[in-house]
Amino acid sequence: MTLRLSADNKPPRERFAGPLAIGGLAGVGLLLLVMLYPEKSLLKLLAAPDVTSPAQQRYLEALVQLRNGDTDLVIPLVRSYLAAGCTEKAARALSYHVRSSLTPDQEQAIRKLRYELRRQELELLVTGEPGWDEARRRYADQIEELRQAGASPRELAQYLGDARRAGDEQTVRFLEQVLGQGARQLVSDSLIVAAELALGKGDYRAAAAFYFQGMAATASRDEQRRLFLNGIRILQSGNLLQDAVAAAEKYQQPLSGDRQTLLALTRLALAANRPDLAQKYVRRALGMAPSPDSSEVRQ
């Protein structure tokens, strides 16, 4: 005769620990990680915008909770979430900071982070789909807040380019009008404004040339990188891959040892079917000597 055991008669499984004990262990673990990664070391790790380690983000979030929403900790936390494209986590982290008694620098940093959040939220949507209009309105409102706070023509030109790439034509027209009442700024600012206006007319080569020209007007390596990569991306967006490759070779000298630039150029070379150039850029990014059989750039 076959014996059948019902589910009710099965012997109970032993639990490793109760829910409270498990929660306590997790809390102790987080606290230990925070102690192992002192605040200054953690902030140093998260200072670079391309740091997106989930472990570091969890450590910093635990530290933010312990410090009751310290804005100096919230800012790098939000920045790291946005660098990883985690808009929901970034929005949640932005809600942590204490809005009272912020310094002017903290207020400006929070405004720019909120702009980046609104920009990413808008770019995640397709024009006209449900939620796009609301995302576009929030994005435009954030630009207006930055404008009222004293955004420079250079910054407004950057927002104009972002709005165009996101398909927000209403904001593009507004910013073109604001910039057209054009302000007089430094040479580099004027070049960037001219680049965005040229791009609006569909002249990709002229727009990129303005960005490359602007590199000579700044001594900041970060700014030179931004201008250079913007010029390259504009040529790529116009499907001018060979022009982009030629421009990369012509204008990259001030950034010849910059790893972030070299990685971007590697992707460009592969897209342009130039494995010889891709190999050269990779070797330089890794600090290796040039390949002895590397060929010259084709004209």
C-alpha positions in Angstrom: 0.0 0.0 0.0 1.4 3.4 -1.0 1.5 6.0 1.8 0.9 9.6 0.8 2.0 12.5 3.0 -0.1 15.6 2.8 1.5 19.0 2.7 0.2 19.5 6.2 2.1 16.5 7.5 5.5 17.5 6.0 8.0 18.3 8.7 8.5 22.0 9.2 11.7 23.4 7.6 14.2 25.0 10.0 14.8 28.7 9.6 18.3 30.1 9.7 17.0 33.1 11.6 13.9 35.2 12.0 13.1 38.3 9.9 14.2 40.6 12.7 17.5 38.9 13.0 18.1 39.0 9.3 17.2 42.7 9.2 19.6 43.3 12.0 22.4 41.5 10.3 21.8 43.5 7.1 21.9 46.8 9.1 25.1 45.8 10.9 26.6 44.9 7.6 25.8 48.3 6.1 27.1 50.1 9.1 30.3 48.1 8.9 30.7 49.0 5.2 30.2 52.7 6.0 32.9 52.4 8.7 35.3 50.6 6.3 34.8 53.3 3.7 35.2 56.5 5.6 33.2 59.5 4.4 36.2 61.3 2.8 37.3 58.2 0.9 33.8 57.5 -0.3 33.3 61.1 -1.5 36.6 60.9 -3.3 35.6 57.7 -5.0 32.3 59.3 -6.1 33.8 62.6 -7.3 34.2 61.3 -10.8 31.0 61.4 -12.8 31.5 58.1 -14.4 31.7 56.1 -11.1 28.5 54.0 -11.0 29.4 51.2 -8.6 26.2 49.9 -7.0 28.2 49.0 -3.9 29.6 52.6 -3.5 26.1 54.0 -4.1 24.6 51.8 -1.3 27.4 52.8 1.1 26.8 56.5 0.4 23.0 56.1 0.7 23.4 54.5 4.1 25.7 57.4 5.1 23.1 59.9 3.8 20.5 58.2 6.1 22.8 58.4 9.0 23.5 62.0 8.4 19.8 63.0 8.0 20.0 64.1 4.4 23.3 66.0 4.5 23.3 67.9 1.1 27.1 67.5 0.7 26.4 63.7 0.6 23.2 63.9 -1.4 24.9 65.7 -4.3 27.5 63.0 -5.1 24.9 60.3 -4.5 22.5 61.9 -7.0 25.3 62.5 -9.5 26.4 58.9 -9.4 22.8 57.7 -10.0 22.4 60.0 -12.9 25.7 58.8 -14.4 24.3 55.3 -14.3 20.9 56.5 -15.8 19.0 55.5 -12.7 16.4 58.4 -12.8 14.0 56.9 -10.2 16.8 56.5 -7.6 18.2 59.9 -8.4 14.7 61.5 -7.9 14.4 59.7 -4.6 17.9 60.7 -3.5 17.1 64.4 -4.4 14.2 64.3 -1.9 16.6 63.5 0.9 18.4 66.8 1.1 17.4 69.4 3.6 16.1 72.4 1.7 16.7 75.0 4.5 20.0 76.8 4.9 21.6 75.7 1.6 24.7 77.6 0.5 24.5 79.3 -2.9 26.9 76.7 -4.4 24.7 73.9 -3.0 21.5 75.5 -4.5 23.2 75.8 -7.9 24.4 72.2 -7.7 20.9 70.9 -6.8 19.4 72.9 -9.7 21.8 71.4 -12.2 21.3 67.9 -10.9 17.5 68.4 -11.2 18.0 69.7 -14.8 20.0 66.5 -15.6 17.3 64.4 -14.1 14.5 66.2 -16.1 16.6 65.8 -19.3 17.1 62.1 -18.8 13.5 61.6 -18.0 12.5 63.3 -21.2 15.0 61.4 -23.3 13.6 58.1 -22.0 10.3 58.9 -23.7 9.3 59.1 -27.4 7.8 62.3 -28.6 4.0 62.2 -28.2 3.8 59.0 -26.1 1.9 59.1 -22.8 3.8 61.1 -20.2 5.9 63.0 -22.7 4.1 66.3 -22.4 4.4 66.3 -18.7 8.1 65.4 -18.8 8.6 68.2 -21.4 6.8 70.7 -19.2 9.0 69.7 -16.2 12.1 70.0 -18.3 11.2 73.4 -19.6 10.3 74.6 -16.1 13.7 73.5 -14.9 15.5 75.4 -17.7 13.5 78.5 -16.8 14.5 78.1 -13.2 18.2 77.9 -14.2 17.7 80.9 -16.5 16.2 83.0 -13.7 19.1 82.0 -11.5 21.5 83.5 -14.0 22.5 80.8 -16.5 25.1 82.1 -18.9 24.7 82.1 -22.7 27.0 79.1 -22.9 24.8 77.1 -20.5 21.6 78.2 -22.4 23.2 77.1 -25.6 24.0 73.7 -24.0 20.3 73.4 -22.9 19.2 74.3 -26.4 21.3 71.5 -27.9 19.9 69.1 -25.3 16.3 70.1 -26.0 16.9 69.6 -29.7 18.3 66.1 -29.2 15.3 65.3 -27.0 12.8 66.5 -29.6 11.5 69.4 -27.5 11.0 71.9 -30.3 9.0 74.3 -28.2 11.9 74.8 -25.8 14.3 75.0 -28.7 12.3 77.9 -30.2 12.2 79.6 -26.8 16.0 79.3 -26.3 16.8 80.4 -29.8 14.8 83.5 -29.2 16.5 84.2 -25.9 20.0 83.6 -27.4 19.1 85.5 -30.5 18.4 88.6 -28.4 22.0 87.5 -27.9 24.0 88.2 -25.5 27.5 89.3 -25.7 29.8 86.9 -23.9 33.3 85.5 -24.1 34.6 84.1 -27.4 34.0 80.5 -26.5 30.4 81.2 -25.4 29.7 82.9 -28.7 31.1 80.0 -30.6 28.9 77.5 -28.8 25.8 79.7 -29.4 26.8 79.9 -33.1 27.3 76.1 -33.2 23.8 75.4 -31.9 22.3 77.9 -34.3 24.1 76.3 -37.2 23.0 72.9 -36.1 19.4 74.2 -36.1 19.9 74.9 -39.8 21.2 71.4 -40.5 24.8 72.5 -41.1 26.6 69.8 -39.2 30.0 70.6 -40.5 29.8 74.3 -39.5 28.3 73.4 -36.1 31.1 71.0 -35.3 33.7 73.5 -36.5 32.5 76.1 -34.0 33.0 73.5 -31.2 36.5 72.7 -32.3 37.3 76.4 -32.6 36.1 76.9 -29.1 38.7 74.4 -27.8 41.4 77.1 -28.3 39.5 79.6 -26.2 39.6 77.6 -22.9 42.5 76.2 -20.8 40.3 73.8 -19.0 41.0 70.2 -20.0 37.5 69.1 -19.0 36.0 71.9 -21.1 38.2 71.1 -24.0 37.1 67.4 -23.8 33.4 68.5 -23.7 33.8 70.8 -26.8 35.8 68.2 -28.7 33.4 65.3 -28.1 30.4 67.5 -28.8 31.9 68.4 -32.2 32.6 64.7 -33.0 29.1 63.7 -31.9 27.5 66.4 -34.1 29.4 65.0 -37.2 28.3 61.5 -36.2 24.7 62.6 -35.9 24.9 64.0 -39.4 26.1 60.6 -40.6 29.5 62.2 -41.5 31.7 59.4 -40.0 34.7 60.0 -42.2 34.6 63.7 -41.4 34.4 62.8 -37.7 37.4 60.5 -38.0 39.4 63.2 -39.8 38.4 65.8 -37.2 39.3 63.5 -34.4 42.9 63.1 -35.8 43.2 66.9 -36.4 41.9 68.3 -33.1 42.6 65.6 -30.5 46.2 66.8 -29.7 45.3 68.7 -26.5 43.6 65.5 -25.2 46.0 63.0 -26.6 46.5 61.2 -23.3 42.9 61.6 -22.0 41.5 58.1 -21.4 37.8 59.1 -21.7 38.5 60.8 -25.0 40.4 57.8 -26.3 37.6 55.4 -25.4 35.1 57.6 -27.3 37.4 57.8 -30.3 37.8 54.0 -30.2 34.0 53.6 -30.6 34.1 56.2 -33.4 36.8 54.3 -35.2 34.9 51.0 -35.0 31.7 52.7 -36.2 33.7 54.1 -39.2 35.1 50.6 -40.0 38.6 51.7 -39.0 40.0 48.9 -36.8 43.5 50.3 -37.3 42.6 53.5 -35.6 40.6 51.7 -32.9 43.6 49.6 -32.1 45.8 52.7 -31.9 43.4 54.5 -29.5 43.0 51.4 -27.3 46.8 51.0 -27.0 47.1 54.7 -26.0 44.3 54.4 -23.5 46.1 51.5 -21.9 49.4 53.3 -21.9 51.0 51.0 -24.4 53.5 51.8 -27.1 52.1 52.2 -30.6 51.9 49.1 -32.6 55.0 48.8 -34.9 52.8 47.9 -37.9 50.1 50.5 -37.3 49.3 52.3 -40.5 49.0 56.0 -41.1 45.6 57.6 -41.1 44.1 57.2 -44.6 43.4 60.5 -46.3 
